[in-house]
Amino acid sequence: MKRNGSMYGANDRGDLGGVPGWTLQCKNTQQDRWLEWFTKTEQQAANNKTRWWAVIRKMRGKAVELSLFVMTLEQGRELMAHLRELEKQIKKLKAQVKELEHDHSGEAAPPRVRPSA
């Protein structure tokens, strides 16, 4: 991940770049302003043309690794449904690969062509 800073000016694309498909906004403030943060981050996701967005909120007095990763319930449900669909697709692909391996495991090797002398 890389910090975007103010490189996009009025077309802000969130604080962190380098995460394909995501717009991420980081916050480390005394007071929470979730509605404001969500509104701005959603706009930044539109600027960035990303499907997913979240606010990363550092908890006071805690390590960065313990920060909150927050998105709307609607987005969370959509993400979970998307992940379930990907899992189904992976399962189908694995079954197809296994079937192909089984189909080809009994075949004789193709004949070798001998060079003419």
Protein Blocks (a to p, Z undefined) as FASTA:
>chain_A
ZZekjmnmmmogbjbehiehiacdddddfbdcfklmmmmmmmmmmmnopabdcdddddeh
iafklpccdddfklmmmmmmmmmmmmmmmmmmmmmmmmmmmmmmmpccdddddddZZ
